[in-house]
C-alpha cells in the first residue's frame, strides 16, 4: 500500500489514499449519519442516551466501513455543523450523594 507522499510523487492526487483511510464521507453518507443521530445511541446497542465521539466513530465504521480517529470524528461533526453540548449550569435536582456512590 502506498503512503500519502507516494501518491503525490507518482502523479496521483492523493484522493484515493484519503478515501481508503476514511478521511471523508460522501454527501449521502453524511445525510445518513445525521439521520442515525436522531435514532439515538440506544438503538445502536448502548444503555444510555449519550453520543460520544467513540460511539459516533463506531457507528460510522459499522455502517459505512470507514474508520475515523476520535479527533477525525470531532472535525467531521464540526464541519457539518454539530458542536459539543454541555449544560450551562448544574441541575437543581442533582444528588451529590448518589454521584459520590
C-alpha positions, 0 to 999 in steps of 0.5 A: 500500500502506498503512503500519502507522499507516494501518491503525490510523487507518482502523479496521483492526487492523493484522493484515493489514499484519503478515501481508503483511510476514511478521511471523508464521507460522501454527501449521502453518507453524511445525510445518513449519519445525521439521520442515525443521530436522531435514532439515538445511541440506544438503538445502536446497542448502548444503555444510555442516551449519550453520543460520544465521539467513540460511539459516533466513530463506531457507528460510522465504521459499522455502517459505512466501513470507514474508520475515523480517529476520535479527533477525525470524528470531532472535525467531521461533526464540526464541519457539518455543523454539530458542536459539543453540548454541555449544560450551562449550569448544574441541575437543581435536582442533582444528588451529590450523594448518589454521584459520590456512590 
